[in-house]
Amino acid sequence: MYLAPLNYDRYFKKVFKETEIAKKFLEDFFDITIESIELLTHKHKITDDSVAVEFDFRCKIKGHHIIIDMQQWYKPDIVNRFYVYHTINSALQLEEMPNKNIFINEDVTKETKDYTKLQPVITLIWLVDDTLNFTEDYVAYNMTPEIVSDFISNEKLWLEKDIQKIIKEREIAINQLNNDTKNLSFLQKNRLIWAFQKNIVKNEKFTKYKAWFELAEKTRNKLNSKSDFIQFEQDKIFAEIIRRISKEVLTDEDVKYIENYDNFWEGVKRYEEGIRNEVNMERDKEIVKKFIKKGYSNEMIKDGVDWTDNEIDALRKSLRIN
């Protein structure tokens, strides 16, 4: 092993705590130029009864609070958990939010937080194995008016032959989307982004951020060697990443950490794969039942448990099965 796995928590944090590395990654991923970056506290205790919430990386740039968190394997709670992290990153801004005085009457004023100073939050979840059943490099979610999603999913509307009716509905949706009364657009500036390493390294399109995920993917190979990273050593930032996770700086404790990490997550992965196989078999049986109700023959159905994931997805879409 020439480099330690970048996707492992310890080395991900070791790399991204260097401001210039984090800055360059954010510039490449969001295709922006960052004039300044401020590192923020990454570990907090939210309530008296809660355990500490620890972000892998947290910073502030261009009026946005940013979280980057790297996740390995398949975890069933990542949507809910990172939504909580996302909202916590908003709430933590209360710590430095200035106060303002509200006039009640000539003798009374009330002090409250000035919420106009709240900045949008972008949470970037770097997924190593999981793709959430997407084929794209990444997907992003934000808060938009419900009328926008209703417009897109209205099947009856899209069967409408009168194009003017569709245009009229679109105008109504756009008017709501563009209404910035009292800073409504703030809601759309908050984003949860899921980046899929597995997709990025195999998709052929060139992007600025691709090299970051390719480097991480190469470090997953326990037999990785110096020759695997020659192209990265020509870049100043990547050269620094290599220096930080090179075997030359690894201690005996690091080696033990990697071994324990591997053993633990392999066990978790086998357990979760067993659960998914059981769930998939039950799901396939239900699809077979729906096909029978649709009048398909047994020959056309085949044995459901032998279908590939792609076949299952195609069948589910054709029957509109969620």
C-alpha positions in Angstrom: 0.0 0.0 0.0 1.5 3.3 -1.1 -1.3 5.6 0.0 -3.8 5.2 2.9 -7.5 5.1 1.8 -8.6 8.7 1.4 -12.2 7.6 1.9 -11.5 6.5 5.5 -12.7 9.0 8.1 -9.3 9.6 9.6 -7.5 10.4 6.3 -10.4 12.3 4.8 -10.3 14.7 7.8 -6.5 14.8 7.7 -6.6 15.9 4.1 -9.5 18.4 4.3 -8.3 20.2 7.4 -5.7 21.8 5.2 -7.5 25.0 4.0 -5.9 25.2 0.6 -6.9 21.6 -0.2 -10.5 22.1 0.9 -10.7 25.4 -1.0 -9.4 23.8 -4.2 -11.9 20.9 -4.0 -14.8 23.3 -3.5 -13.7 25.4 -6.4 -13.4 22.4 -8.6 -16.7 20.8 -7.6 -18.8 24.0 -7.7 -16.8 25.5 -10.6 -16.3 28.8 -8.7 -13.4 31.0 -7.5 -13.1 31.3 -3.7 -11.5 34.5 -2.5 -11.5 33.4 1.2 -12.5 30.4 3.2 -13.2 30.3 7.0 -12.9 26.9 8.8 -15.7 26.4 11.3 -15.9 24.3 14.4 -16.8 20.8 13.3 -17.9 19.2 16.6 -20.9 20.3 18.7 -23.2 19.0 21.4 -26.6 20.1 20.4 -28.7 19.3 23.6 -28.0 18.2 27.1 -29.1 14.7 26.2 -27.6 14.3 22.8 -24.3 12.9 21.8 -21.9 15.2 19.9 -22.5 15.9 16.3 -19.3 15.9 14.3 -19.0 17.0 10.7 -16.2 15.8 8.6 -15.6 19.3 7.3 -17.4 22.6 7.8 -16.5 26.0 6.5 -17.9 29.3 5.3 -17.4 30.8 1.8 -19.1 33.5 -0.1 -22.0 33.9 2.3 -22.7 30.1 2.5 -22.0 27.6 5.3 -20.7 24.4 3.8 -20.6 20.9 5.1 -18.7 18.1 3.4 -19.2 14.6 4.8 -17.9 11.4 3.3 -19.8 8.1 3.7 -18.7 4.6 2.9 -20.9 1.6 2.2 -24.7 1.6 2.2 -26.4 3.2 5.2 -30.2 3.2 5.4 -30.5 6.5 7.3 -28.3 8.8 5.3 -31.1 10.9 3.9 -32.7 11.6 7.3 -29.4 11.9 9.1 -27.9 14.4 6.7 -31.1 16.4 6.6 -30.6 16.8 10.4 -26.9 17.8 9.9 -28.1 20.2 7.2 -30.6 21.9 9.5 -28.1 21.9 12.5 -25.7 23.8 10.3 -28.4 26.5 10.0 -29.1 26.4 13.7 -25.5 26.7 14.7 -25.4 30.1 13.1 -27.4 31.4 16.1 -24.1 31.3 18.1 -22.8 34.3 16.2 -26.0 35.9 15.0 -26.3 39.5 16.1 -29.3 40.8 18.1 -31.7 43.5 17.1 -34.2 45.6 19.1 -37.9 45.5 18.2 -39.9 48.6 19.2 -42.9 47.6 21.3 -44.0 51.0 22.6 -42.3 54.2 23.7 -41.1 52.6 27.0 -40.5 49.0 25.8 -38.2 47.3 23.3 -37.6 43.6 22.8 -34.2 42.1 21.9 -34.3 39.3 19.4 -32.0 37.6 16.9 -31.5 39.3 13.5 -32.5 36.4 11.3 -31.8 38.4 8.2 -28.1 37.5 8.9 -28.8 33.7 8.5 -26.7 32.4 5.6 -27.7 29.5 3.3 -26.3 26.0 4.0 -24.9 23.7 1.4 -24.4 20.1 2.5 -22.3 17.9 0.2 -22.4 14.2 0.9 -19.6 12.3 -0.7 -20.9 8.8 -1.2 -18.3 6.1 -1.9 -20.3 3.0 -2.8 -23.9 4.1 -2.7 -25.5 5.7 -5.8 -29.1 6.0 -4.5 -30.0 4.4 -7.7 -28.9 7.4 -9.8 -26.5 7.2 -12.8 -25.6 10.9 -12.7 -22.4 12.2 -11.0 -24.5 13.9 -8.4 -28.0 15.1 -7.6 -29.0 18.2 -5.7 -32.2 19.0 -3.7 -33.5 22.3 -2.5 -36.7 23.9 -1.3 -38.9 25.0 -4.2 -42.7 25.8 -4.3 -44.8 22.6 -4.5 -46.4 23.9 -7.6 -43.1 23.3 -9.5 -43.0 19.6 -8.7 -46.8 19.3 -9.3 -46.3 20.9 -12.7 -43.6 18.4 -13.7 -45.5 15.3 -12.4 -48.9 16.2 -13.7 -49.4 13.4 -16.3 -52.8 14.7 -17.4 -51.3 18.1 -18.1 -48.6 16.6 -20.3 -51.2 14.8 -22.4 -52.8 18.1 -23.1 -52.9 18.9 -26.8 -53.4 22.6 -26.3 -49.8 23.8 -25.7 -51.1 27.2 -24.5 -52.6 25.5 -21.4 -49.2 23.9 -20.6 -47.5 27.3 -21.1 -50.0 29.0 -18.8 -49.4 26.4 -16.0 -45.7 26.9 -16.5 -46.0 30.7 -16.1 -48.0 30.2 -12.9 -45.3 27.9 -11.5 -42.5 30.3 -12.6 -44.2 33.3 -11.0 -44.2 31.4 -7.6 -40.6 30.3 -8.1 -39.4 33.8 -8.8 -41.4 35.5 -6.0 -38.6 36.9 -3.8 -40.8 38.8 -1.4 -39.1 39.1 2.0 -36.2 36.9 0.6 -38.2 33.8 -0.3 -35.4 32.9 -2.6 -33.3 32.1 0.5 -35.0 28.7 0.6 -33.7 27.7 -2.8 -30.2 28.6 -1.9 -30.0 25.9 0.7 -28.9 22.7 -1.0 -28.3 19.0 -0.2 -26.0 17.5 -2.8 -25.3 13.8 -3.1 -22.0 13.1 -5.0 -21.5 9.5 -6.2 -17.9 8.4 -6.4 -18.9 5.1 -8.0 -20.6 7.0 -10.9 -18.1 9.8 -11.3 -15.1 7.4 -11.8 -16.9 5.4 -14.5 -18.7 8.2 -16.3 -16.8 9.3 -19.3 -17.5 13.1 -19.2 -14.6 15.3 -18.1 -15.2 17.6 -15.1 -12.9 19.6 -12.8 -13.8 17.4 -9.9 -13.3 14.0 -11.5 -9.7 13.8 -10.5 -10.6 14.1 -6.8 -12.8 11.0 -6.9 -10.4 9.1 -9.1 -7.6 9.6 -6.6 -9.9 8.5 -3.8 -11.0 5.4 -5.7 -7.4 4.4 -6.5 -6.5 4.6 -2.8 -9.2 2.0 -2.0 -7.0 -0.6 -3.6 -4.9 -2.0 -0.8 -2.2 -2.9 -3.3 -2.0 0.6 -4.7 1.5 1.7 -5.7 3.4 4.9 -6.5 2.9 4.3 -10.2 -0.9 4.7 -9.8 -0.5 8.3 -8.8 2.1 9.7 -11.1 -0.4 11.9 -12.9 -1.5 13.4 -9.6 2.0 14.2 -8.4 2.3 16.9 -11.1 -0.3 19.0 -9.3 0.7 21.0 -6.2 -2.6 20.3 -4.3 -2.7 16.6 -5.1 1.0 16.3 -4.3 0.2 17.6 -0.8 -2.7 15.1 -0.4 -0.3 12.3 -1.4 2.2 13.5 1.1 -0.4 13.5 3.9 -1.6 10.0 3.4 1.7 8.4 2.1 2.9 5.2 3.8 6.0 7.1 4.8 4.0 9.1 7.3 1.8 6.3 8.6 2.5 5.1 12.1 1.9 1.6 13.5 -1.3 2.9 15.0 -2.4 4.0 11.5 -1.8 0.5 10.1 -3.8 -1.0 12.9 -6.6 1.6 12.3 -6.8 0.6 8.7 -6.9 -3.1 9.5 -9.6 -2.7 12.1 -11.6 -0.3 9.8 -11.5 -2.9 7.0 -12.6 -5.8 9.2 -15.4 -3.8 10.8 -16.9 -2.5 7.6 -16.6 -5.7 5.8 -18.7 -7.3 8.5 -21.2 -4.5 8.3 -21.3 -4.8 4.5 -22.0 -8.5 4.6 -24.8 -8.0 7.1 -26.4 -5.2 5.1 -26.1 -7.2 1.9 -27.9 -10.1 3.6 -30.7 -7.8 4.5 -30.9 -6.3 1.0 -31.1 -9.8 -0.5 -34.0 -10.7 1.7 -35.8 -7.4 0.9 -35.1 -7.8 -2.9 -36.5 -11.3 -2.9 -39.8 -10.1 -1.3 -39.9 -7.2 -3.7 -39.4 -9.4 -6.7 -42.2 -11.7 -5.6 -44.5 -8.7 -5.3 -43.6 -7.7 -8.9 -44.3 -11.2 -10.1 -47.8 -11.0 -8.6 -48.4 -7.7 -10.3 -47.3 -9.1 -13.6 -49.6 -12.0 -13.3 -52.5 -9.6 -12.6 -51.5 -7.8 -15.8 -51.9 -11.0 -17.7 -48.3 -11.8 -18.4 -47.4 -15.5 -18.9 -44.9 -17.4 -16.6 -42.5 -17.6 -19.5 -42.5 -13.8 -19.9 -42.1 -13.3 -16.2 -39.4 -15.8 -15.5 -38.3 -16.4 -11.9 -38.3 -13.0 -10.3 -35.4 -13.7 -7.9 -33.1 -14.2 -10.9 -33.7 -10.7 -12.4 -30.9 -8.2 -12.4 -31.3 -4.9 -10.7 -31.6 -3.2 -14.1 -34.3 -5.6 -15.2 -36.2 -5.0 -11.9 -36.0 -1.3 -12.3 -37.3 -1.5 -15.9 -40.2 -3.7 -14.8 -41.0 -1.5 -11.9 -41.1 1.6 -14.2 -43.3 -0.1 -16.8 -45.8 -0.9 -14.0 -45.3 2.3 -12.2 -44.4 0.4 -9.0 -42.8 2.6 -6.3 
